[in-house]
Amino acid sequence: MDALECLFTRRTALALVGPEPTAEQLDVILRAAAAAPDHRHLHPWRFVIVRGEQRKRLGEALRLAAAVRDPHLAPDVLERAAAKATRAPMVLAVIASPRESNTTPRWEQLASAAAATQNICLAAHAQGLGVGWKSTHLGDSAEVQRAFAMSAGEELLALIEIGHAAPEIKPKPRTALDLSAVVSEFGGDALTPYSPPNGNGKSAGHTG
Ligand SMILES: Cc1cc2nc3c(=O)[nH]c(=O)nc-3n(C[C@H](O)[C@H](O)[C@H](O)COP(=O)(O)O)c2cc1C
């Protein structure tokens, strides 16, 4: 698979089954993450591998965090919170870890962590794995911060689910996007709409 095919065919896997990635596949994924663009080489990210029985412990931290945040949540809602850790054979937590810097603002460091997250997704897909970028609103809770040994200023950016995409559950085809809605030509005084070379205005990456 070449780079563009990888980029255009990556989809969020709706259901993931085992086995978890091999040690070699995981190592490629982690090296891809660490190859993210990183202004001034601050390494403003770290990654935590959650697998096997340990997923249940993370699930319990998520369940507790949800219950502490809202003591009135129904049991099935708490169950869904916990399941974020156990639905996939492996979860890779992406923690943005911005460094003190007078020159590289925090937002740039968060952007680097997001780039690392996308590299994880693409490296998993390139190796034939299924992957899904998931987030949680519980990243700032004491239970989750303790589980990931997070310090002040760190952000739980993503819980990336990795495994093998269940073949019977396919994502819906993407809706074609008119690129001229989001791309302009800079004209100095005014922006003009982008006009693609194929004339139909649709992004090839957003079809199929
Ligand atoms: C910051 C971020 C957070 C996301 N969180 C979730 C999530 O919690 N649950 C989920 O199902 N998908 C989540 N997604 C995945 C998007 O829903 C998904 O990328 C989108 O539906 C497009 O589908 P595709 O990945 O197949 O192109 C997240 C994506 C991003 C960039």
The ligand as an SDF file (V2000), in Angstrom:
LIG
                    3D

 31 33  0  0  0  0  0  0  0  0999 V2000
  -10.3450   14.4120   18.0570 C   0  0  0  0  0  0  0  0  0  0  0  0
  -11.1780   13.2360   17.5940 C   0  0  0  0  0  0  0  0  0  0  0  0
  -11.9500   12.5640   18.5040 C   0  0  0  0  0  0  0  0  0  0  0  0
  -12.7380   11.4810   18.1060 C   0  0  0  0  0  0  0  0  0  0  0  0
  -13.4790   10.8060   19.0300 N   0  0  0  0  0  0  0  0  0  0  0  0
  -14.2680    9.7870   18.6470 C   0  0  0  0  0  0  0  0  0  0  0  0
  -15.0510    9.0810   19.6060 C   0  0  0  0  0  0  0  0  0  0  0  0
  -14.9860    9.3370   20.8070 O   0  0  0  0  0  0  0  0  0  0  0  0
  -15.8620    8.0840   19.1560 N   0  0  0  0  0  0  0  0  0  0  0  0
  -15.9290    7.7520   17.8350 C   0  0  0  0  0  0  0  0  0  0  0  0
  -16.6810    6.8510   17.4820 O   0  0  0  0  0  0  0  0  0  0  0  0
  -15.1470    8.3670   16.9080 N   0  0  0  0  0  0  0  0  0  0  0  0
  -14.3360    9.3780   17.2890 C   0  0  0  0  0  0  0  0  0  0  0  0
  -13.5350   10.0080   16.3650 N   0  0  0  0  0  0  0  0  0  0  0  0
  -13.4930    9.4860   14.9950 C   0  0  0  0  0  0  0  0  0  0  0  0
  -14.4090   10.2340   14.0500 C   0  0  0  0  0  0  0  0  0  0  0  0
  -15.7380   10.0620   14.4520 O   0  0  0  0  0  0  0  0  0  0  0  0
  -14.1790    9.6840   12.6370 C   0  0  0  0  0  0  0  0  0  0  0  0
  -12.8710    9.9470   12.2510 O   0  0  0  0  0  0  0  0  0  0  0  0
  -15.1640   10.3050   11.6600 C   0  0  0  0  0  0  0  0  0  0  0  0
  -16.4410    9.8030   11.8820 O   0  0  0  0  0  0  0  0  0  0  0  0
  -14.7890   10.0660   10.2130 C   0  0  0  0  0  0  0  0  0  0  0  0
  -14.7260    8.6760    9.9500 O   0  0  0  0  0  0  0  0  0  0  0  0
  -13.4080    8.0130    9.3430 P   0  0  0  0  0  0  0  0  0  0  0  0
  -12.3760    8.0030   10.4390 O   0  0  0  0  0  0  0  0  0  0  0  0
  -13.8470    6.6120    8.9650 O   0  0  0  0  0  0  0  0  0  0  0  0
  -12.9590    8.8180    8.1880 O   0  0  0  0  0  0  0  0  0  0  0  0
  -12.7360   11.0720   16.7500 C   0  0  0  0  0  0  0  0  0  0  0  0
  -11.9370   11.7760   15.8270 C   0  0  0  0  0  0  0  0  0  0  0  0
  -11.1690   12.8370   16.2460 C   0  0  0  0  0  0  0  0  0  0  0  0
  -10.2970   13.5600   15.2300 C   0  0  0  0  0  0  0  0  0  0  0  0
  1  2  1  0
  2  3  1  0
  2 30  2  0
  3  4  2  0
  4  5  1  0
  4 28  1  0
  5  6  2  0
  6  7  1  0
  6 13  1  0
  7  8  2  0
  7  9  1  0
  9 10  1  0
 10 11  2  0
 10 12  1  0
 12 13  2  0
 13 14  1  0
 14 15  1  0
 14 28  1  0
 15 16  1  0
 16 17  1  0
 16 18  1  0
 18 19  1  0
 18 20  1  0
 20 21  1  0
 20 22  1  0
 22 23  1  0
 23 24  1  0
 24 25  2  0
 24 26  1  0
 24 27  1  0
 28 29  2  0
 29 30  1  0
 30 31  1  0
M  END
$$$$
